[in-house]
Amino acid sequence: MFLVQYTGLNQLPFDPANNNEPLQFGSASGPLVTEGLIENGGESSKKRKRTNAPSADNSRTLNVDSTAMTLPMSDPTAWATAMNNLGMTPLGIAGQPILPDFDPALGMMTGIPPITPMMPGLGIVPPPIPPDMPVVKEIIHCKSCTLFPPNPNLPPPATRERPPGCKTVFVGGLPENGTEQIIVEVFEQCGEIIAIRKSKKNFCHIRFAEEYMVDKALYLSGYRIRLGSSTDKKDTGRLHVDFAQARDDLYEWECKQRMLAREERHRRRMEEERLRPPSPPPVVHYSDHECSIVAEKLKDDSKFSEAVQTLLTWIERGEVNRRSANNFYSMIQSANSHVRRLVNEKAAHEKDMEEAKEKFKQALSGILIQFEQIVAVYHSASKQKAWDHFTKAQRKNISVWCKQAEEIRNIHNDELMGIRREEEMEMSDDEIEETTETKETEESALVSQAEALKEENDSLRWQLDAYRNEVELLKQEQGKAHREDDPNKEQQLKLLQQALQGMQQHLLKVQEEYKRKEAELEKVKDDKLQVEKMLENLKEKETCASRLCTSSQDSDYPLEKTLNSSPIKSEREALLVGIISTFLHVHPFGASIEYICSYLHRLDNKICTSDVECLMGRLQHTFRQEMTGVGASLEKRWKFCGFEGLKLT
């Protein structure tokens, strides 16, 4: 077990509790915490001898003296001692050795091995401190106060959750006579202090310049502080250092996070811009000159794709109008001329592919023939006539070669068979597609005819619109020119009128035929619906007849009995029963006998309440009397129960 002892706390980027960064023995600011004022070199040598002495429990102790080397170089003895401890040859100011007979393998102090820069314990490469190793805190002496370490057996002081970007600490347990100067003297060792806010209740808040300085300040939590050599209660206290939440720290942390987020967004944007494909070149606007250039490019096979893209963009932009329609039609026609070329190229490539397949199959079949010959040679060599004359090694090689050749032959044979199977499957797929296409054509003949008639009708309408537009353009040109009637124009107009009349007649015929076919389809649909309805009616009649037959056979005799022994004695009572049942059916929660009789008095004033109540009492399966209400509101109500009584009877 190793114990690490720290004799003081220096203003260094080093946390004695959990930091493995290198120790620095020399500092520009001088010693921050010392064990005492160093009077001369003799006292320091005594201290070094005392600290390097082995402990009583034979445990290795690593003592790091934090006293900075601020001795003047004019003192050769002290300078030589420091250089000797570092394992270097002591030199003077002029670069001459102070000790001419210096041996680096020997130390000036007996029993101390030569110190090297890589030796554990020096600040260049500090030894790694395990986290479970106990840290022994030493007494810290300041100018105006002394800090005594806490009991090492006690648990570490509790701290709150660290706020993001925390640079401020809370320090409690200060002495009552403690001043701001003493606080600065104690905590200045941890780093640069920006602000101190001291309270009258023995606590303060300290804000440091960096976040890591807070960890150093937390190391002092639990120390007992004593001002000078006084033992008064007002001059003593126990320090409690904890994280504090400050708005400035949170604001700076948020600003830093936003800056990092901006940098990340900028980096991603630059990466996306770098990986983004280049945008296509802009398409020029339509003009007669550009149209002629594109028309020439469309005729060239090498520039066809670029010209087609330009043509497509112009059409999508809406550049087509009456004046440019002929130019666009010529360009579309030239684009259509490339269809045959592309079909021929595809056929040529397919032919090349078929030829390559045939060549591959022929080469593969030749290879298989040669493999068969080689295998036949191996088999003939393995017969007894020739096999007995070979040695064991030769026989082994021949059998191995035979197995390898058979495996390779089988692989190639499977590959060739797979190619043939694929060709057979393609042939069968073509046949299946042909049969399905014939079935679909037969089924969709009527639909295709109707669609063809619709398309023809639409095309005729469009042609009529085009002819009308041409006639209007000719009329406008005649009105603008104010010329006399030319025989050629009259002939053109007559021809156009005749063509229009012929197209109109043809359009009328097509429309009549279309209407006639639609009427036929509607008639067929109506006939189908009528037949379906007739079938349904016949089925219903059959079911009703069967039910009537069975019910008449079963209920002839019981009906006579019920008619003879029915509680209704006259037609008037039957009418009353029907009216009362209708009235009570509208009132599902029942009604009193007075309410029922008041309704019946509107129809006939001679109706008696007792007769009505007697009639309803005889029909127990049709009407039921119930008591409703509580206390003074208790009353008798009649309800209609004919549907339930029908099931019971």
Salt bridges, closest charged atoms under 4 A:
ASP215 OD1 - ARG162 NH1 2.72
ASP249 OD1 - ARG207 NE 2.75
GLU252 OE1 - LYS167 NZ 2.93
GLU252 OE2 - ARG207 NH2 2.83
GLU264 OE2 - ARG267 NH2 2.42
GLU264 OE2 - ARG268 NE 3.26
GLU271 OE2 - ARG274 NH2 2.43
ASP301 OD1 - HIS338 ND1 3.56
ASP301 OD1 - ARG341 NE 3.38
GLU306 OE2 - LYS297 NZ 3.75
GLU345 OE2 - ARG341 NH1 2.96
GLU358 OE2 - LYS361 NZ 3.50
GLU372 OE1 - ARG409 NH1 3.33
GLU406 OE2 - HIS379 NE2 3.13
GLU423 OE2 - LYS361 NZ 2.96
GLU456 OE2 - HIS506 NE2 3.37
ASP465 OD1 - ARG468 NH1 3.92
GLU520 OE2 - ARG516 NH1 3.27
GLU573 OE2 - ARG618 NH2 3.37
ASP604 OD2 - ARG572 NH2 2.87
GLU626 OE2 - ARG624 NE 2.96
GLU626 OE1 - LYS639 NZ 3.12
GLU635 OE2 - ARG637 NE 2.98
GLU644 OE1 - ARG624 NH1 3.64
